[in-house]
Structure formats: structure tokens, C-alpha cells
Amino acid sequence: MSQKEVVAKHIQDIIQARKDFFDELDKIVPKIGSTDVFDFDSCEDKNLKQIYAKFYPYDYAIRKLLPLVYDKFGVKFNV
């Protein structure tokens, strides 16, 4: 497997893990009105807000880094 293929695989794994996280959050945390904003105050498990708060900076950092990785290794995704 080439280095580009390895990088592409790791990126796909990151994207899938992020999707899985948000799919699960979507199931258990309602949204505010017709927005994409989570309404943590109205969900039963108040710890979810703390979990999301810990996850978000990581997710944001990864999303900022990925375009540089795409460019460096010539990886293209339809994301």
C-alpha cells in the first residue's frame, strides 16, 4: 500500500468516526427548533454537554488539519 493510500485510509477512518459520533449524538440529543444546534438542556443525560465540549476542540483541530494533509499527499475526497 502506498503512503498516499495509507493516509487516505486513515482520513477515511477519522471521517467515519466523526460521522458515527454525530449520528449517535443526533439520536439522543434534540435540536433547538429547526437548527443544527444541540439542545443539551432538554436532554436527560446532562453529561453529554460536557462530552461534546471535550470532543469539539479535537474535531475542530482535525478539520483544520485535514486540508493540509489532503494537499500534501494529493488525497481527494467528496466530503
N, CA, C and O atoms as a GROMACS GRO file, in nm:
protein
  316
    1MET      N    1   0.085  -0.117   0.000
    1MET     CA    2   0.000   0.000   0.000
    1MET      C    3   0.090   0.124   0.000
    1MET      O    4   0.185   0.133   0.078
    2SER      N    5   0.059   0.218  -0.088
    2SER     CA    6   0.141   0.340  -0.096
    2SER      C    7   0.112   0.431   0.024
    2SER      O    8   0.014   0.414   0.095
    3GLN      N    9   0.202   0.527   0.042
    3GLN     CA   10   0.184   0.622   0.153
    3GLN      C   11   0.055   0.701   0.134
    3GLN      O   12  -0.017   0.729   0.231
    4LYS      N   13   0.025   0.736   0.012
    4LYS     CA   14  -0.099   0.809  -0.018
    4LYS      C   15  -0.220   0.725   0.020
    4LYS      O   16  -0.316   0.777   0.078
    5GLU      N   17  -0.217   0.597  -0.011
    5GLU     CA   18  -0.329   0.508   0.023
    5GLU      C   19  -0.344   0.492   0.174
    5GLU      O   20  -0.455   0.486   0.226
    6VAL      N   21  -0.231   0.485   0.244
    6VAL     CA   22  -0.235   0.473   0.391
    6VAL      C   23  -0.297   0.600   0.450
    6VAL      O   24  -0.383   0.592   0.538
    7VAL      N   25  -0.251   0.716   0.403
    7VAL     CA   26  -0.306   0.843   0.452
    7VAL      C   27  -0.455   0.851   0.420
    7VAL      O   28  -0.534   0.891   0.506
    8ALA      N   29  -0.494   0.814   0.300
    8ALA     CA   30  -0.635   0.817   0.261
    8ALA      C   31  -0.718   0.727   0.352
    8ALA      O   32  -0.828   0.764   0.392
    9LYS      N   33  -0.668   0.611   0.385
    9LYS     CA   34  -0.738   0.517   0.473
    9LYS      C   35  -0.755   0.577   0.613
    9LYS      O   36  -0.863   0.568   0.671
   10HIS      N   37  -0.649   0.636   0.665
   10HIS     CA   38  -0.658   0.697   0.798
   10HIS      C   39  -0.758   0.814   0.799
   10HIS      O   40  -0.834   0.831   0.894
   11ILE      N   41  -0.757   0.893   0.694
   11ILE     CA   42  -0.852   1.004   0.684
   11ILE      C   43  -0.995   0.950   0.677
   11ILE      O   44  -1.085   1.004   0.743
   12GLN      N   45  -1.016   0.846   0.599
   12GLN     CA   46  -1.150   0.786   0.591
   12GLN      C   47  -1.195   0.735   0.728
   12GLN      O   48  -1.312   0.748   0.763
   13ASP      N   49  -1.103   0.677   0.804
   13ASP     CA   50  -1.135   0.629   0.939
   13ASP      C   51  -1.175   0.745   1.030
   13ASP      O   52  -1.269   0.733   1.108
   14ILE      N   53  -1.103   0.858   1.021
   14ILE     CA   54  -1.135   0.976   1.101
   14ILE      C   55  -1.273   1.029   1.064
   14ILE      O   56  -1.354   1.060   1.151
   15ILE      N   57  -1.299   1.039   0.935
   15ILE     CA   58  -1.428   1.090   0.888
   15ILE      C   59  -1.541   0.999   0.933
   15ILE      O   60  -1.647   1.047   0.974
   16GLN      N   61  -1.520   0.869   0.926
   16GLN     CA   62  -1.624   0.773   0.968
   16GLN      C   63  -1.648   0.781   1.119
   16GLN      O   64  -1.762   0.776   1.164
   17ALA      N   65  -1.540   0.792   1.197
   17ALA     CA   66  -1.554   0.802   1.342
   17ALA      C   67  -1.631   0.928   1.380
   17ALA      O   68  -1.715   0.926   1.470
   18ARG      N   69  -1.603   1.038   1.311
   18ARG     CA   70  -1.675   1.163   1.336
   18ARG      C   71  -1.823   1.146   1.302
   18ARG      O   72  -1.910   1.188   1.379
   19LYS      N   73  -1.850   1.085   1.188
   19LYS     CA   74  -1.989   1.062   1.147
   19LYS      C   75  -2.061   0.975   1.249
   19LYS      O   76  -2.175   1.004   1.286
   20ASP      N   77  -1.996   0.869   1.294
   20ASP     CA   78  -2.057   0.779   1.393
   20ASP      C   79  -2.088   0.854   1.522
   20ASP      O   80  -2.194   0.835   1.582
   21PHE      N   81  -1.995   0.940   1.566
   21PHE     CA   82  -2.017   1.019   1.687
   21PHE      C   83  -2.139   1.108   1.673
   21PHE      O   84  -2.226   1.111   1.760
   22PHE      N   85  -2.146   1.181   1.562
   22PHE     CA   86  -2.259   1.272   1.543
   22PHE      C   87  -2.390   1.198   1.516
   22PHE      O   88  -2.496   1.246   1.556
   23ASP      N   89  -2.385   1.084   1.451
   23ASP     CA   90  -2.506   1.003   1.433
   23ASP      C   91  -2.563   0.962   1.568
   23ASP      O   92  -2.684   0.968   1.589
   24GLU      N   93  -2.476   0.920   1.658
   24GLU     CA   94  -2.520   0.880   1.792
   24GLU      C   95  -2.573   1.000   1.871
   24GLU      O   96  -2.676   0.990   1.938
   25LEU      N   97  -2.504   1.112   1.863
   25LEU     CA   98  -2.549   1.232   1.931
   25LEU      C   99  -2.685   1.277   1.877
   25LEU      O  100  -2.772   1.319   1.953
   26ASP      N  101  -2.702   1.268   1.746
   26ASP     CA  102  -2.830   1.305   1.684
   26ASP      C  103  -2.946   1.219   1.737
   26ASP      O  104  -3.059   1.267   1.746
   27LYS      N  105  -2.917   1.095   1.770
   27LYS     CA  106  -3.021   1.004   1.819
   27LYS      C  107  -3.066   1.041   1.961
   27LYS      O  108  -3.183   1.022   1.995
   28ILE      N  109  -2.975   1.094   2.042
   28ILE     CA  110  -3.007   1.110   2.184
   28ILE      C  111  -3.018   1.255   2.232
   28ILE      O  112  -3.063   1.279   2.344
   29VAL      N  113  -2.978   1.351   2.147
   29VAL     CA  114  -2.988   1.491   2.188
   29VAL      C  115  -3.076   1.565   2.087
   29VAL      O  116  -3.046   1.568   1.968
   30PRO      N  117  -3.185   1.625   2.136
   30PRO     CA  118  -3.272   1.700   2.045
   30PRO      C  119  -3.202   1.826   1.995
   30PRO      O  120  -3.102   1.870   2.053
   31LYS      N  121  -3.254   1.884   1.890
   31LYS     CA  122  -3.202   2.008   1.834
   31LYS      C  123  -3.292   2.124   1.877
   31LYS      O  124  -3.408   2.105   1.912
   32ILE      N  125  -3.236   2.242   1.873
   32ILE     CA  126  -3.312   2.363   1.904
   32ILE      C  127  -3.388   2.404   1.778
   32ILE      O  128  -3.328   2.441   1.677
   33GLY      N  129  -3.520   2.398   1.786
   33GLY     CA  130  -3.603   2.435   1.672
   33GLY      C  131  -3.566   2.356   1.548
   33GLY      O  132  -3.549   2.234   1.553
   34SER      N  133  -3.555   2.427   1.437
   34SER     CA  134  -3.519   2.361   1.311
   34SER      C  135  -3.373   2.389   1.275
   34SER      O  136  -3.337   2.398   1.158
   35THR      N  137  -3.289   2.402   1.378
   35THR     CA  138  -3.147   2.429   1.357
   35THR      C  139  -3.066   2.300   1.374
   35THR      O  140  -3.120   2.194   1.404
   36ASP      N  141  -2.937   2.312   1.355
   36ASP     CA  142  -2.845   2.201   1.380
   36ASP      C  143  -2.780   2.212   1.518
   36ASP      O  144  -2.685   2.140   1.549
   37VAL      N  145  -2.831   2.303   1.601
   37VAL     CA  146  -2.774   2.327   1.733
   37VAL      C  147  -2.834   2.229   1.834
   37VAL      O  148  -2.955   2.218   1.847
   38PHE      N  149  -2.746   2.158   1.904
   38PHE     CA  150  -2.793   2.061   2.003
   38PHE      C  151  -2.854   2.132   2.123
   38PHE      O  152  -2.801   2.232   2.171
   39ASP      N  153  -2.966   2.080   2.171
   39ASP     CA  154  -3.034   2.133   2.289
   39ASP      C  155  -3.001   2.045   2.409
   39ASP      O  156  -3.082   1.963   2.452
   40PHE      N  157  -2.881   2.062   2.462
   40PHE     CA  158  -2.836   1.979   2.573
   40PHE      C  159  -2.919   2.000   2.699
   40PHE      O  160  -2.932   1.910   2.781
   41ASP      N  161  -2.974   2.119   2.714
   41ASP     CA  162  -3.054   2.148   2.834
   41ASP      C  163  -3.180   2.063   2.842
   41ASP      O  164  -3.231   2.037   2.951
   42SER      N  165  -3.232   2.019   2.727
   42SER     CA  166  -3.356   1.941   2.731
   42SER      C  167  -3.333   1.789   2.723
   42SER      O  168  -3.430   1.714   2.722
   43CYS      N  169  -3.208   1.744   2.717
   43CYS     CA  170  -3.185   1.600   2.714
   43CYS      C  171  -3.168   1.546   2.856
   43CYS      O  172  -3.132   1.619   2.948
   44GLU      N  173  -3.194   1.419   2.870
   44GLU     CA  174  -3.190   1.357   3.002
   44GLU      C  175  -3.049   1.350   3.061
   44GLU      O  176  -3.030   1.379   3.179
   45ASP      N  177  -2.952   1.313   2.982
   45ASP     CA  178  -2.814   1.295   3.031
   45ASP      C  179  -2.738   1.428   3.018
   45ASP      O  180  -2.692   1.463   2.910
   46LYS      N  181  -2.726   1.498   3.126
   46LYS     CA  182  -2.660   1.629   3.125
   46LYS      C  183  -2.509   1.617   3.102
   46LYS      O  184  -2.445   1.717   3.067
   47ASN      N  185  -2.452   1.499   3.120
   47ASN     CA  186  -2.309   1.480   3.094
   47ASN      C  187  -2.276   1.488   2.946
   47ASN      O  188  -2.160   1.510   2.910
   48LEU      N  189  -2.373   1.470   2.861
   48LEU     CA  190  -2.348   1.476   2.717
   48LEU      C  191  -2.293   1.612   2.674
   48LEU      O  192  -2.211   1.620   2.584
   49LYS      N  193  -2.338   1.716   2.739
   49LYS     CA  194  -2.287   1.850   2.706
   49LYS      C  195  -2.138   1.858   2.736
   49LYS      O  196  -2.062   1.917   2.659
   50GLN      N  197  -2.095   1.800   2.847
   50GLN     CA  198  -1.953   1.800   2.883
   50GLN      C  199  -1.873   1.715   2.784
   50GLN      O  200  -1.762   1.752   2.747
   51ILE      N  201  -1.929   1.602   2.744
   51ILE     CA  202  -1.861   1.515   2.647
   51ILE      C  203  -1.844   1.588   2.514
   51ILE      O  204  -1.736   1.586   2.455
   52TYR      N  205  -1.950   1.652   2.469
   52TYR     CA  206  -1.944   1.727   2.344
   52TYR      C  207  -1.843   1.841   2.355
   52TYR      O  208  -1.768   1.866   2.260
   53ALA      N  209  -1.839   1.909   2.468
   53ALA     CA  210  -1.745   2.020   2.488
   53ALA      C  211  -1.601   1.971   2.479
   53ALA      O  212  -1.514   2.044   2.432
   54LYS      N  213  -1.575   1.850   2.524
   54LYS     CA  214  -1.439   1.793   2.515
   54LYS      C  215  -1.408   1.750   2.372
   54LYS      O  216  -1.294   1.764   2.326
   55PHE      N  217  -1.509   1.698   2.302
   55PHE     CA  218  -1.489   1.648   2.166
   55PHE      C  219  -1.471   1.761   2.065
   55PHE      O  220  -1.390   1.749   1.973
   56TYR      N  221  -1.546   1.869   2.081
   56TYR     CA  222  -1.549   1.973   1.979
   56TYR      C  223  -1.412   2.033   1.946
   56TYR      O  224  -1.380   2.047   1.828
   57PRO      N  225  -1.328   2.069   2.045
   57PRO     CA  226  -1.196   2.124   2.009
   57PRO      C  227  -1.110   2.025   1.929
   57PRO      O  228  -1.036   2.064   1.839
   58TYR      N  229  -1.120   1.897   1.964
   58TYR     CA  230  -1.048   1.793   1.889
   58TYR      C  231  -1.100   1.789   1.745
   58TYR      O  232  -1.021   1.789   1.650
   59ASP      N  233  -1.230   1.785   1.730
   59ASP     CA  234  -1.292   1.779   1.597
   59ASP      C  235  -1.253   1.901   1.514
   59ASP      O  236  -1.220   1.888   1.396
   60TYR      N  237  -1.257   2.018   1.575
   60TYR     CA  238  -1.222   2.141   1.505
   60TYR      C  239  -1.075   2.138   1.459
   60TYR      O  240  -1.044   2.177   1.347
   61ALA      N  241  -0.988   2.093   1.546
   61ALA     CA  242  -0.845   2.085   1.512
   61ALA      C  243  -0.821   1.989   1.396
   61ALA      O  244  -0.743   2.018   1.305
   62ILE      N  245  -0.888   1.876   1.398
   62ILE     CA  246  -0.875   1.778   1.288
   62ILE      C  247  -0.926   1.839   1.157
   62ILE      O  248  -0.861   1.824   1.053
   63ARG      N  249  -1.041   1.906   1.162
   63ARG     CA  250  -1.096   1.965   1.041
   63ARG      C  251  -1.006   2.074   0.984
   63ARG      O  252  -1.002   2.092   0.862
   64LYS      N  253  -0.934   2.146   1.069
   64LYS     CA  254  -0.839   2.246   1.021
   64LYS      C  255  -0.715   2.181   0.960
   64LYS      O  256  -0.658   2.233   0.864
   65LEU      N  257  -0.674   2.068   1.014
   65LEU     CA  258  -0.554   2.000   0.968
   65LEU      C  259  -0.575   1.923   0.836
   65LEU      O  260  -0.486   1.918   0.752
   66LEU      N  261  -0.690   1.864   0.821
   66LEU     CA  262  -0.713   1.774   0.706
   66LEU      C  263  -0.686   1.837   0.570
   66LEU      O  264  -0.624   1.770   0.487
   67PRO      N  265  -0.728   1.960   0.541
   67PRO     CA  266  -0.698   2.016   0.408
   67PRO      C  267  -0.548   2.021   0.378
   67PRO      O  268  -0.507   2.002   0.264
   68LEU      N  269  -0.466   2.046   0.481
   68LEU     CA  270  -0.321   2.046   0.460
   68LEU      C  271  -0.270   1.906   0.427
   68LEU      O  272  -0.182   1.890   0.344
   69VAL      N  273  -0.326   1.808   0.493
   69VAL     CA  274  -0.288   1.669   0.467
   69VAL      C  275  -0.333   1.628   0.327
   69VAL      O  276  -0.258   1.564   0.254
   70TYR      N  277  -0.455   1.668   0.289
   70TYR     CA  278  -0.504   1.638   0.153
   70TYR      C  279  -0.407   1.693   0.050
   70TYR      O  280  -0.367   1.622  -0.042
   71ASP      N  281  -0.368   1.820   0.066
   71ASP     CA  282  -0.278   1.883  -0.029
   71ASP      C  283  -0.142   1.815  -0.032
   71ASP      O  284  -0.087   1.789  -0.140
   72LYS      N  285  -0.088   1.785   0.084
   72LYS     CA  286   0.046   1.726   0.093
   72LYS      C  287   0.053   1.591   0.024
   72LYS      O  288   0.151   1.560  -0.044
   73PHE      N  289  -0.051   1.510   0.040
   73PHE     CA  290  -0.048   1.375  -0.014
   73PHE      C  291  -0.134   1.358  -0.139
   73PHE      O  292  -0.145   1.247  -0.191
   74GLY      N  293  -0.194   1.465  -0.187
   74GLY     CA  294  -0.274   1.457  -0.310
   74GLY      C  295  -0.397   1.370  -0.294
   74GLY      O  296  -0.442   1.306  -0.389
   75VAL      N  297  -0.452   1.369  -0.175
   75VAL     CA  298  -0.570   1.287  -0.147
   75VAL      C  299  -0.694   1.371  -0.175
   75VAL      O  300  -0.702   1.487  -0.134
   76LYS      N  301  -0.789   1.313  -0.247
   76LYS     CA  302  -0.913   1.382  -0.280
   76LYS      C  303  -1.031   1.304  -0.225
   76LYS      O  304  -1.039   1.182  -0.239
   77PHE      N  305  -1.125   1.378  -0.162
   77PHE     CA  306  -1.248   1.318  -0.110
   77PHE      C  307  -1.365   1.404  -0.151
   77PHE      O  308  -1.351   1.525  -0.172
   78ASN      N  309  -1.479   1.343  -0.162
   78ASN     CA  310  -1.603   1.416  -0.185
   78ASN      C  311  -1.673   1.433  -0.052
   78ASN      O  312  -1.776   1.370  -0.027
   79VAL      N  313  -1.618   1.517   0.033
   79VAL     CA  314  -1.672   1.535   0.168
   79VAL      C  315  -1.737   1.670   0.178
   79VAL      O  316  -1.790   1.706   0.284
   0.00000   0.00000   0.00000
